[in-house]
């Protein structure tokens, strides 16, 4: 089922306006006024199963378009030595699968470590990344 086949032009325009609502900062009243419909009709449109399916489909399209940029930013942070970004990147590429319960974090341990110890850990992680051909 292609949800767009079950939507009117106004419903498609409403969906597209709602998808960028956070960017445009338009209220539902503004969107309905722009479309020339009542706020109640906009509410009714949003309840239609085909509309909801279309919104999910479009949101997934937008997310997949942004995925490349997100991965690029994650790699850049990892290359700068951001430990959390490195771990996330390694998990994403499934180099070292982890489970949340396997990662133990000691809150005060970071504060008591010397700069030399932190730098040594960063170099070790950078070396592992180079072995995975992520840094060049």
C-alpha positions as CSV (number, residue, x, y, z in Angstrom):
1,X,0.0,0.0,0.0
2,X,1.4,3.4,-1.0
3,X,-0.1,5.8,1.5
4,X,0.2,8.8,-0.8
5,X,-2.4,7.2,-3.1
6,X,-5.0,7.6,-0.3
7,X,-4.2,11.3,0.5
8,X,-5.4,14.5,-1.0
9,X,-3.1,17.3,-2.1
10,X,-4.0,19.2,1.1
11,X,-3.2,16.2,3.2
12,X,0.2,15.8,1.6
13,X,0.9,19.5,2.0
14,X,-0.1,19.2,5.7
15,X,2.2,16.3,6.2
16,X,5.1,18.2,4.6
17,X,4.4,21.2,6.7
18,X,4.3,19.2,9.9
19,X,7.6,17.4,9.0
20,X,9.4,20.8,9.0
21,X,7.4,22.3,11.9
22,X,10.3,22.3,14.3
23,X,12.4,24.2,11.7
24,X,9.8,26.7,10.7
25,X,8.5,27.0,14.3
26,X,5.0,27.3,12.9
27,X,2.1,26.5,15.2
28,X,-0.8,24.2,14.1
29,X,-2.9,27.3,13.7
30,X,-0.3,28.8,11.4
31,X,-0.1,25.6,9.3
32,X,-3.9,25.3,9.0
33,X,-4.1,29.0,8.0
34,X,-1.4,28.5,5.4
35,X,-3.3,25.6,4.0
36,X,-6.6,27.4,4.1
37,X,-8.2,24.8,6.4
38,X,-9.5,24.8,9.9
39,X,-7.5,23.6,12.8
40,X,-10.1,20.9,13.5
41,X,-9.7,19.6,9.9
42,X,-6.0,19.5,10.4
43,X,-6.5,17.5,13.5
44,X,-8.8,15.1,11.6
45,X,-6.2,14.7,8.9
46,X,-3.6,13.8,11.5
47,X,-5.8,11.0,12.7
48,X,-6.1,9.2,9.4
49,X,-4.1,5.9,9.3
50,X,-2.9,6.6,5.7
51,X,-1.6,10.0,6.9
52,X,0.2,8.5,9.9
53,X,1.8,5.9,7.6
54,X,2.9,8.6,5.1
55,X,4.4,10.7,8.0
56,X,6.4,7.7,9.2
57,X,7.5,6.9,5.7
58,X,8.7,10.5,5.1
59,X,10.3,10.7,8.5
60,X,12.3,7.6,7.7
61,X,13.3,9.1,4.3
62,X,14.6,12.2,6.0
63,X,16.5,10.3,8.6
64,X,18.2,8.1,6.0
65,X,19.2,11.3,4.1
66,X,20.9,12.6,7.3
67,X,22.6,9.4,8.2
68,X,25.7,10.1,6.0
69,X,26.2,13.4,7.7
70,X,25.7,11.9,11.2
71,X,28.3,9.2,10.5
72,X,30.7,11.8,9.1
73,X,30.4,13.9,12.3
74,X,30.8,10.8,14.5
75,X,34.0,9.8,12.7
76,X,35.3,13.4,13.0
77,X,34.7,13.3,16.8
78,X,36.3,9.9,17.1
79,X,39.4,11.1,15.2
80,X,39.7,13.9,17.7
81,X,39.8,11.4,20.6
82,X,36.3,11.6,21.9
83,X,36.1,8.3,23.7
84,X,32.3,8.1,23.7
85,X,32.3,8.8,19.9
86,X,34.9,6.1,19.4
87,X,32.9,3.5,21.3
88,X,29.7,4.5,19.5
89,X,31.5,4.2,16.1
90,X,33.0,0.9,16.9
91,X,29.6,-0.4,18.0
92,X,27.9,1.0,14.9
93,X,30.4,-0.8,12.6
94,X,30.1,-3.8,14.8
95,X,33.9,-4.0,15.4
96,X,33.5,-4.7,19.1
97,X,29.9,-5.5,19.9
98,X,29.0,-4.3,23.3
99,X,26.0,-4.4,25.5
100,X,25.1,-1.6,27.8
101,X,25.5,-3.8,30.9
102,X,29.1,-4.6,29.8
103,X,30.3,-1.0,30.0
104,X,31.2,0.0,33.5
105,X,31.9,3.6,34.2
106,X,33.5,4.9,37.3
107,X,32.5,8.5,37.8
108,X,35.4,9.5,40.1
109,X,38.0,7.5,38.2
110,X,38.2,10.1,35.4
111,X,38.8,12.9,37.8
112,X,41.7,11.1,39.5
113,X,43.5,10.1,36.3
114,X,46.6,12.0,35.2
115,X,46.8,13.8,31.9
116,X,49.5,11.3,30.9
117,X,47.2,8.3,31.6
118,X,44.4,9.9,29.6
119,X,46.7,10.7,26.7
120,X,48.1,7.1,26.7
121,X,44.5,5.7,26.5
122,X,43.7,8.1,23.7
123,X,46.8,7.0,21.8
124,X,45.8,3.3,22.4
125,X,42.3,3.9,21.0
126,X,43.7,5.9,18.1
127,X,46.0,3.0,17.3
128,X,43.0,0.6,17.3
129,X,41.2,2.9,15.0
130,X,44.1,3.0,12.6
131,X,44.1,-0.8,12.5
132,X,40.5,-0.6,11.5
133,X,41.4,1.9,8.7
134,X,39.2,4.6,10.1
135,X,41.7,7.4,10.5
136,X,43.2,7.6,7.1
